[in-house]
Amino acid sequence: MTRLHVLVAVICKSTNINPSSAFTVSNKPFLRGTMATADGSEDINDFLLRIRELGDRRDREDEERTRKLEEEILQGRKERQARRAGQ
């Protein structure tokens, strides 16, 4: 296991990201092909950028889910109040 694989595992675990999804973002393969530099720093930077993108996407999706749930809760309250007022 390379240091990069260990880094992937640690970051994925700490951010609750599925490790298999860390290797593709927006249909862009990750860590495939040749290294951009001799030490692989370009690939590591790309990886870290993609992890940040995954985190940002997860945050946006969480916010959207939360907004929808709040709307459903408010709608349910309004419907219950309307039923109570009609009784």
C-alpha positions as protocol buffer text, in pm:
chain_id: "A"
residue {
  index: 1
  type: MET
  ca { x: 0 y: 0 z: 0 }
}
residue {
  index: 2
  type: THR
  ca { x: 152 y: 332 z: -104 }
}
residue {
  index: 3
  type: ARG
  ca { x: 155 y: 648 z: 102 }
}
residue {
  index: 4
  type: LEU
  ca { x: -105 y: 792 z: -133 }
}
residue {
  index: 5
  type: HIS
  ca { x: -341 y: 499 z: -74 }
}
residue {
  index: 6
  type: VAL
  ca { x: -300 y: 547 z: 300 }
}
residue {
  index: 7
  type: LEU
  ca { x: -374 y: 918 z: 255 }
}
residue {
  index: 8
  type: VAL
  ca { x: -687 y: 834 z: 54 }
}
residue {
  index: 9
  type: ALA
  ca { x: -807 y: 595 z: 323 }
}
residue {
  index: 10
  type: VAL
  ca { x: -746 y: 844 z: 604 }
}
residue {
  index: 11
  type: ILE
  ca { x: -915 y: 1135 z: 428 }
}
residue {
  index: 12
  type: CYS
  ca { x: -1210 y: 925 z: 317 }
}
residue {
  index: 13
  type: LYS
  ca { x: -1260 y: 790 z: 667 }
}
residue {
  index: 14
  type: SER
  ca { x: -1236 y: 1133 z: 829 }
}
residue {
  index: 15
  type: THR
  ca { x: -1483 y: 1289 z: 583 }
}
residue {
  index: 16
  type: ASN
  ca { x: -1725 y: 995 z: 557 }
}
residue {
  index: 17
  type: ILE
  ca { x: -1660 y: 965 z: 184 }
}
residue {
  index: 18
  type: ASN
  ca { x: -1687 y: 630 z: 12 }
}
residue {
  index: 19
  type: PRO
  ca { x: -1329 y: 546 z: -95 }
}
residue {
  index: 20
  type: SER
  ca { x: -1445 y: 426 z: -436 }
}
residue {
  index: 21
  type: SER
  ca { x: -1610 y: 762 z: -504 }
}
residue {
  index: 22
  type: ALA
  ca { x: -1284 y: 939 z: -424 }
}
residue {
  index: 23
  type: PHE
  ca { x: -1139 y: 800 z: -742 }
}
residue {
  index: 24
  type: THR
  ca { x: -1392 y: 954 z: -979 }
}
residue {
  index: 25
  type: VAL
  ca { x: -1549 y: 1298 z: -966 }
}
residue {
  index: 26
  type: SER
  ca { x: -1765 y: 1426 z: -1248 }
}
residue {
  index: 27
  type: ASN
  ca { x: -1666 y: 1125 z: -1458 }
}
residue {
  index: 28
  type: LYS
  ca { x: -1301 y: 1229 z: -1433 }
}
residue {
  index: 29
  type: PRO
  ca { x: -1078 y: 936 z: -1345 }
}
residue {
  index: 30
  type: PHE
  ca { x: -851 y: 997 z: -1053 }
}
residue {
  index: 31
  type: LEU
  ca { x: -496 y: 870 z: -1019 }
}
residue {
  index: 32
  type: ARG
  ca { x: -493 y: 707 z: -1358 }
}
residue {
  index: 33
  type: GLY
  ca { x: -226 y: 770 z: -1615 }
}
residue {
  index: 34
  type: THR
  ca { x: 119 y: 913 z: -1564 }
}
residue {
  index: 35
  type: MET
  ca { x: 247 y: 1126 z: -1282 }
}
residue {
  index: 36
  type: ALA
  ca { x: 274 y: 1494 z: -1367 }
}
residue {
  index: 37
  type: THR
  ca { x: 594 y: 1533 z: -1167 }
}
residue {
  index: 38
  type: ALA
  ca { x: 862 y: 1293 z: -1052 }
}
residue {
  index: 39
  type: ASP
  ca { x: 744 y: 1304 z: -690 }
}
residue {
  index: 40
  type: GLY
  ca { x: 374 y: 1282 z: -772 }
}
residue {
  index: 41
  type: SER
  ca { x: 286 y: 1614 z: -607 }
}
residue {
  index: 42
  type: GLU
  ca { x: 53 y: 1708 z: -892 }
}
residue {
  index: 43
  type: ASP
  ca { x: -152 y: 1393 z: -840 }
}
residue {
  index: 44
  type: ILE
  ca { x: -170 y: 1455 z: -466 }
}
residue {
  index: 45
  type: ASN
  ca { x: -285 y: 1813 z: -525 }
}
residue {
  index: 46
  type: ASP
  ca { x: -548 y: 1688 z: -769 }
}
residue {
  index: 47
  type: PHE
  ca { x: -660 y: 1432 z: -514 }
}
residue {
  index: 48
  type: LEU
  ca { x: -691 y: 1691 z: -239 }
}
residue {
  index: 49
  type: LEU
  ca { x: -885 y: 1920 z: -473 }
}
residue {
  index: 50
  type: ARG
  ca { x: -1123 y: 1637 z: -560 }
}
residue {
  index: 51
  type: ILE
  ca { x: -1171 y: 1551 z: -194 }
}
residue {
  index: 52
  type: ARG
  ca { x: -1261 y: 1915 z: -130 }
}
residue {
  index: 53
  type: GLU
  ca { x: -1504 y: 1905 z: -426 }
}
residue {
  index: 54
  type: LEU
  ca { x: -1665 y: 1591 z: -287 }
}
residue {
  index: 55
  type: GLY
  ca { x: -1702 y: 1756 z: 53 }
}
residue {
  index: 56
  type: ASP
  ca { x: -1851 y: 2069 z: -103 }
}
residue {
  index: 57
  type: ARG
  ca { x: -2093 y: 1861 z: -308 }
}
residue {
  index: 58
  type: ARG
  ca { x: -2194 y: 1664 z: 1 }
}
residue {
  index: 59
  type: ASP
  ca { x: -2251 y: 1990 z: 189 }
}
residue {
  index: 60
  type: ARG
  ca { x: -2471 y: 2127 z: -91 }
}
residue {
  index: 61
  type: GLU
  ca { x: -2671 y: 1804 z: -104 }
}
residue {
  index: 62
  type: ASP
  ca { x: -2711 y: 1806 z: 276 }
}
residue {
  index: 63
  type: GLU
  ca { x: -2832 y: 2167 z: 267 }
}
residue {
  index: 64
  type: GLU
  ca { x: -3083 y: 2082 z: -7 }
}
residue {
  index: 65
  type: ARG
  ca { x: -3214 y: 1781 z: 187 }
}
residue {
  index: 66
  type: THR
  ca { x: -3243 y: 1991 z: 503 }
}
residue {
  index: 67
  type: ARG
  ca { x: -3430 y: 2266 z: 318 }
}
residue {
  index: 68
  type: LYS
  ca { x: -3676 y: 2015 z: 170 }
}
residue {
  index: 69
  type: LEU
  ca { x: -3735 y: 1850 z: 507 }
}
residue {
  index: 70
  type: GLU
  ca { x: -3797 y: 2188 z: 671 }
}
residue {
  index: 71
  type: GLU
  ca { x: -4047 y: 2275 z: 395 }
}
residue {
  index: 72
  type: GLU
  ca { x: -4226 y: 1942 z: 447 }
}
residue {
  index: 73
  type: ILE
  ca { x: -4243 y: 2001 z: 823 }
}
residue {
  index: 74
  type: LEU
  ca { x: -4385 y: 2351 z: 777 }
}
residue {
  index: 75
  type: GLN
  ca { x: -4637 y: 2225 z: 521 }
}
residue {
  index: 76
  type: GLY
  ca { x: -4746 y: 1950 z: 760 }
}
residue {
  index: 77
  type: ARG
  ca { x: -4794 y: 2203 z: 1040 }
}
residue {
  index: 78
  type: LYS
  ca { x: -5005 y: 2425 z: 815 }
}
residue {
  index: 79
  type: GLU
  ca { x: -5221 y: 2131 z: 710 }
}
residue {
  index: 80
  type: ARG
  ca { x: -5274 y: 2023 z: 1072 }
}
residue {
  index: 81
  type: GLN
  ca { x: -5364 y: 2379 z: 1173 }
}
residue {
  index: 82
  type: ALA
  ca { x: -5612 y: 2399 z: 884 }
}
residue {
  index: 83
  type: ARG
  ca { x: -5772 y: 2068 z: 989 }
}
residue {
  index: 84
  type: ARG
  ca { x: -5797 y: 2186 z: 1350 }
}
residue {
  index: 85
  type: ALA
  ca { x: -5952 y: 2516 z: 1243 }
}
residue {
  index: 86
  type: GLY
  ca { x: -6211 y: 2328 z: 1035 }
}
residue {
  index: 87
  type: GLN
  ca { x: -6326 y: 2110 z: 1326 }
}
